[in-house]
Amino acid sequence: MTFSVRPKIRERIRIVARELNYRPGLAARSLRARKTNLIAILGRRDIPTTSGLSIHATSRLVSYLHDAGYDAVVTYPNRHREQRHLPAWRIDAAVMQDVYDPAVWTELEQAGVPYVSMNGLWGASGWSVSVDDRDNVRQAMDHILHLGHRRVAYLRGQRGSKNHPSVTIRKEAYLGHLAQAGLSPLFVEGETDPVRMLTNTVVENQATAILAYDHLTAIDLLSAAWQLGLSVPRDFSLVCFNDVFPVAQMTPPLTTVALPGEEMGLRTGELIVARVKGTKSIQSQHVILPGKLIVRASTASINE
């Protein structure tokens, strides 16, 4: 049912609204709008306090959406109150950021909301953009083995999510690469203290190189090395993932596999806009982006 208002009354309402500085509520406005031009970014549980792949990807994604005429909304739902993941207002589509919980995409699919997964997992109707973690590990391990290292440890610290799919993929790729080379793995199960990790791997088990799960782990390991009187790369070489501040500013600057955060955000934006515009003829899209090895002073030949 629709209602019409005479022009004079409509204009009078507008004048009063301006005088009162009235702005229509987002939820109320979305009830009557067929298109809201709102894209929700889901998956955040707290305010990011460290630099990483997701921050750079989200920044580029939001910039792309703005240029395309859309608004991006990020919600931090109170999980103590309810288990709902979608915002209270209508949205045209959603981007799942670092999501690995099936409850999120199940809710989206039941509500009929088109979505793209960015650096996470997805359901039957989802599109996705992710990084090629297996190849990224291959690049790092090829570099380490080329330098002559044969006692190579894989370490992951206490920061970040332990359930993200990259945690499993990187470790499995490390194990597979060593197996192909006929070498034994070296890692510390259940230990997150960097000093104890280095003591176990470098001091007690003579590891000459370490592949760190991410840049935060590598930075913690550099601090632990100083506490133990160890020097990088004299006592062990160190490689990580993510080329974000302060990876290049550390002493020594860290060899790393740079992850394509900005490209991830751009490709995610392109896909979600395509879904909103209703290109139903396009089959589901799954984009996998490569990383790039950047060699710096934290790695050296075993003979140097």
DAGI-V426282 format. One record per residue. RES is the residue in one small letter. PHI is phi in whole degrees, 0 to 359 (none if undefined). NEAR is the number of other C-alpha atoms within 10 Angstrom. D_FIRST is the distance of its C-alpha to the first C-alpha in whole Angstrom. Layout:
# DAGI-V426282
RES&PHI&NEAR&D_FIRST  RES&PHI&NEAR&D_FIRST
This chain:
# DAGI-V426282
m&none&2&0  t&240&3&4  f&235&4&7  s&249&6&10  v&238&8&14  r&299&7&17  p&307&9&19  k&295&9&22  i&292&10&20  r&300&11&19  e&295&12&22  r&296&11&23  i&298&12&21  r&296&13&23  i&296&12&26  v&296&11&26  a&298&13&24  r&294&11&27  e&298&9&30  l&271&9&29  n&56&8&29  y&282&10&25  r&233&9&24  p&297&9&21  g&295&9&21  l&298&12&22  a&295&13&20  a&293&11&17  r&296&13&17  s&287&19&17  l&295&12&14  r&264&10&12  a&271&10&14  r&286&10&15  k&234&12&19  t&259&18&20  n&61&20&24  l&251&19&25  i&245&24&28  a&273&22&29  i&253&25&33  l&252&24&34  g&115&23&37  r&287&15&39  r&254&11&40  d&205&9&42  i&284&7&43  p&299&10&45  t&243&7&49  t&230&12&51  s&278&15&51  g&185&19&50  l&304&20&48  s&295&19&45  i&296&16&45  h&292&18&46  a&295&24&43  t&294&22&40  s&301&14&41  r&290&21&42  l&299&26&38  v&297&21&36  s&299&16&38  y&296&19&37  l&297&22&33  h&297&13&34  d&297&9&35  a&273&13&33  g&94&10&30  y&248&17&29  d&256&16&29  a&250&18&31  v&237&14&30  v&245&14&33  t&243&15&33  y&239&14&35  p&296&18&34  n&278&11&36  r&288&10&37  h&285&6&39  r&262&7&35  e&205&8&33  q&259&11&34  r&289&13&30  h&256&18&31  l&282&20&28  p&291&16&26  a&287&10&24  w&261&15&21  r&289&23&20  i&226&22&23  d&277&21&23  a&192&22&27  a&217&25&30  v&248&27&33  m&269&25&35  q&257&19&39  d&56&19&42  v&267&22&40  y&229&18&42  d&265&14&40  p&302&11&38  a&298&14&36  v&289&19&34  w&287&27&33  t&296&15&32  e&296&14&30  l&297&20&28  e&291&16&29  q&293&8&27  a&275&10&24  g&73&11&24  v&268&19&25  p&293&20&28  y&209&30&31  v&231&30&34  s&270&28&37  m&246&29&40  n&62&26&43  g&203&20&42  l&254&22&41  w&203&21&38  g&261&17&37  a&298&9&36  s&259&15&33  g&275&20&35  w&257&23&36  s&208&25&39  v&227&24&42  s&215&22&45  v&258&20&49  d&272&17&51  d&296&24&53  r&294&18&56  d&290&16&57  n&298&23&57  v&295&25&59  r&302&17&61  q&300&17&62  a&295&23&63  m&291&22&65  d&302&12&67  h&296&19&68  i&297&25&69  l&291&17&71  h&299&12&72  l&281&17&74  g&98&14&76  h&284&20&74  r&234&19&75  r&253&21&74  v&244&27&70  a&260&24&68  y&241&22&64  l&229&25&63  r&228&27&59  g&277&22&59  q&266&14&57  r&271&12&54  g&89&13&51  s&279&10&49  k&278&12&51  n&257&11&49  h&296&16&48  p&303&16&48  s&297&19&51  v&299&16&53  t&286&12&54  i&297&15&54  r&294&22&56  k&293&21&59  e&297&13&59  a&294&18&59  y&300&20&62  l&297&17&64  g&295&16&63  h&293&18&65  l&295&18&68  a&299&12&68  q&297&8&69  a&273&11&71  g&73&10&73  l&248&14&73  s&268&12&72  p&284&16&69  l&213&20&69  f&210&18&66  v&246&15&66  e&282&9&64  g&75&10&62  e&251&15&64  t&238&15&62  d&285&15&64  p&296&22&65  v&295&18&69  r&292&15&69  m&296&23&68  l&292&25&70  t&300&15&73  n&291&17&72  t&271&22&72  v&274&22&74  v&289&15&77  e&270&9&77  n&242&13&76  q&56&17&77  a&293&22&74  t&254&24&74  a&210&31&71  i&230&27&67  l&259&26&64  a&267&23&61  y&303&21&58  d&207&22&56  h&292&26&58  l&294&22&57  t&298&22&60  a&297&26&62  i&296&21&62  d&297&16&63  l&292&24&66  l&297&23&67  s&296&13&67  a&296&19&69  a&299&20&71  w&298&12&73  q&296&10&73  l&268&14&75  g&76&8&77  l&263&17&76  s&235&14&75  v&253&21&73  p&260&19&73  r&299&15&77  d&266&18&77  f&197&24&73  s&275&25&71  l&222&28&67  v&232&27&64  c&222&27&60  f&236&30&57  n&91&25&55  d&251&24&56  v&235&18&55  f&302&12&56  p&251&14&59  v&303&21&60  a&283&16&62  q&262&10&63  m&288&13&65  t&242&13&69  p&281&17&69  p&301&16&66  l&272&30&64  t&292&26&64  t&210&31&61  v&259&24&58  a&289&18&56  l&262&25&52  p&278&20&50  g&300&26&47  e&294&18&46  e&294&16&46  m&299&27&44  g&297&26&41  l&296&20&41  r&294&20&41  t&298&31&38  g&300&27&36  e&299&15&36  l&290&21&35  i&290&24&32  v&294&22&31  a&299&13&32  r&291&21&29  v&296&18&27  k&285&9&27  g&79&11&26  t&282&10&30  k&292&10&30  s&288&6&33  i&283&9&35  q&288&8&37  s&305&14&37  q&246&12&39  h&226&14&42  v&259&15&44  i&242&14&47  l&254&18&49  p&278&15&53  g&265&21&54  k&218&17&57  l&290&21&61  i&239&17&62  v&271&16&66  r&230&16&67  a&277&16&70  s&275&23&69  t&236&24&70  a&207&23&74  s&297&18&76  i&299&19&78  n&267&8&81  e&279&7&81
